[in-house]
């Protein structure tokens, strides 16, 4: 039986890799560039009609970014750490297999990062386009993601992000009583 344990672990790891979507081809943004620490509630409406809810905690410095999604019991389901020479994304089985971990991180960045930081890693055919309070990310002519900011104080409003590649709608919602998040990227 001991001989089969490593084989079983390898088989299970392969199944997990097979069930999760492939990595998103888009680049992640560099660190936020300022000291910030805040949280948002996160609700994801999946294409198949399901919904998952998390709390997203962000700890940002000029050189490092840490983003953690937790479930209702405050257990991490997704962790992103980015610093000099290191980028690491880890997910647990509690994150639905249909969700791409790096696409979720990129969508959170699209909604909350300053626009110059979002543009920094983009290389053709990738491009950002701003139309009033809507920010769109394209891969050539194909829409990848769209953020629609609402009128008024953006730190106190929901921020919807539609991911066209993985077909989900993500809502970043203010947390009652928390320190406000940074202002969403201003129209450029």
N, C-alpha and C positions, 0 to 999 in steps of 0.2 A: 504494500500500500504506500510506503514511503517513497517508492520509486515513481509513483503516479502523481504525487503532490505537485512537483515542479511542472509537470506536463499540464495538469489541471489549471494551475495558476497562469501558465502561458496561454492556454486556450481561453480562459476567462478574460485576460487582458486583450486578446485578439478580438473577442466578441465586443468588448467595450469600445475598442477603436473602430470596429465595423459599424456599431450603432450610432456613434456620434458623427455629426456632419464634418466634412473636411474643413480645414482652416480657411478663414476668410482671406482672400488675396490682398486686401487693402492693408496699408501700413498703419501702425499705431502712431499716435502723436507723441512727441517728446514730453518730458515732464512739464507740469503745469507752469512752472517758472516763478511761483510765489509760495509763501507759507499760507496754507489753508487747511482747515479741518472742519468737515461738515458731513451731514447725512441727508439722504433723501429716501423716501419710500419708493419702491420700484414695482410696477405691475406690468406684466408681459402677457399680452393676449396673443395666443398662438393661432396660426392659420386653421388648425383642425378644430377650433372652438374652445380649447382649453385655456386656462389662465393660471399663472403662477405669480406669487407676491413675495417680495424680498425687501430687505433694508439694505441700502448701499451706503457704506462708510468710506469716506475719502480722506486720506492723510497725504498732503501734498507739500513739497518743499521745492526750492528752485532746481534741485538736481534729482529728486526722487518722487515717484508716485506710488501710492499703495491704495488699491481699491479692493474692498471686500464686500461680497454679497452674502447676507445671512438670511436664514429662514426665520419663521415665527419664534422658534426656540433659541434664536441667536447663534445657531451653529453655522459655520462657514460653508457655503456651497460653491463659491468661486473666489479665488484670490489672485490678484494681479500685482506684481511688484516690478517696478522699472527704475533702474538707477544706472550710474556710469558702468558701461560694459556688461549690463545684465538685464534681461527681461525674462520674467517667469510668470506663467499662467498655470494655475492648478484648479481643477474642478473635482467635485465629488459626484457620486452617482445620484445625489439629490437634485442636481441640475438636470432638467429633462434632456434626454439624448438629442432631441431635435434642435436644441439651441447650441449655436457655435459660441464657445467661450470667448474667443478673440473678437468675434463680431459684436458681442455684448459690450465688451470693454471699449471697442472702437465707437460704438453708438453712444455710450456714456460720455466719452471724450467729445464726440461731435456735438452733444448738447451742452456741455459745461466748459470746455476748454476755450481759451481765447482764439479767435480766428487765425491770427498769424501762426500760432502753434500748430493748428490743424493743417495749414497750408505747407508748413516746413517739410514734411516727409513726402509730399505728393509729387509724383513724377508722371509724365504723360504715359498712358492716356487718362490718368486720374485727374479730376478737377473738382473744385468747389464752386458753386454758383449761388449767389445771394440774390433773392428777389424779395425786397421788403423785409418782412419778419420770417421768411422761409429760407432755410439753408439746405441746399441739395448737394449730394456727393454723387458724382458720375464716374463710371468706368467706361471711357469713350463716350458713346451715346446712350449707354444703359444706366438708368437710375439705380444707384446702390442703396442710398438711404436719404431720408428727408426729415428735417427738424422744423416744426412750426412753432415759433414763439408767439406768446399771447401778449396783447397790449397790457400796459401797466407795469408794475414792479415785478420784474421777471423772477426775482428770487422767491417771491411768494406765490407764483403761479405754477400749475402743472406744465411740464414740457413733454409733448408727444414726439416720439421718434418712430418713424416707419422704416423698417428694414425690408427693402424690396427683394433682396437675394434670398433671405430665409423666411419671408412672409410673416412677420410678426409686428405688432404695435407695442412699443414700450412707452410707458408713462412714468416720468420722474416727478414725484409728488413731494411738496414740502412736508416736512415732519413737524407736527405741532410742538411748539416749545423748543425746537432746536435752533442752534445758531444758523442764520441764513446762509445758503450757499452763495458762491460768488455770482455776480451778474452773468447772465447768459451772454454769449458773444454779441456785441453790438453790431448793428448794420454797418458794413464797411463801405 
